[in-house]
Amino acid sequence: MADPRPLVWELIRGGYEVIATLEQSAEDFETNGRGYMLDAIIPDEHADAAQRGEWDEFGFTYTADDGGYYLVQYYRKLDAGGD
């Protein structure tokens, strides 16, 4: 059975500043994957720059037109018991 815990998505600027957070249910992730969550968390003004981004071992990275470095990462949310 797939892991039922939801995923937490974070948009991080400059390697340390979390500027946006979204949550995706495990069922939604299994059905729709990760692509549309990028569209949801990346600001509209970064859309063109994000088209030049890429997935790496840390998540999805791109450099905005102003030179800012951004990372979109996701991970399974810990349950209330801390597991």
N, C-alpha and C positions, 0 to 999 in steps of 0.2 A: 504494500500500500504506500502511496506517495506521502511525503511529509505534509501534515495538515496545517502546519504553522504558516501564517501569512509572511509575505516578504516586505521588508522595509527598503525603500529606495531613497537615496540621498544625493542631492546635487551639492558638490563641494567646490568652493572657489579657492584657488591658490594652495591646495593641498591640506587645508585645515579648517576652513570656515564653511560650515553646513548652512546653505542658504535656502534649501527647500527639502522637504521630506514628504513622501507619499507612502501609503500602504496598499499592498495588492494581496488579495486572498490567494491561497494556494490553488484553489479550484480555477480562479481566473488565470493564474500563471500557467497552469497545465493546459488550459483551453486556448489562450491567446498569446502566450509567450511573453517576451520582454520588449518587443519592438514598439508597441504603442505606448508603453510606460515612458520610453524616452521622449516621445512627443508630448506627453503630459507634464513631465518635470522640467524639460529644457525650455527656457523662456523664448517667446516668439522672436525676440530681437536677436537670438543666437541661432535661429533655424538654419541660416545659410552656413555659418561656421560649423555647426554640428554635422552638416552633410559631409564635411571633410574629416570628421572624427573617426575614431576606430576603437574596436574592442581590444583590450590587452589583459594581462593577468590581474589587474586591479579593478577593471570595469570599463566603462566607455569614456574615452578622453577626447577632448577637443580644445582648441585655442580660439577664443572669441576674436572678433575683429579689432577689439581694443587691446589685444595682446594677453588678456587674462586666460589662465589655464583652468580648466574645469574637468571634474571627474564625476561621473554618475556611477555609483556603486549600489549594489543591492545584497541583502543577506536575509536569512531566516530570522524572524522575530523570536526572541526567547519567550517561552511560556511563563505564566505567572509564578511557577515554581522555580524559575531560574535555570531550567534544563537547557 
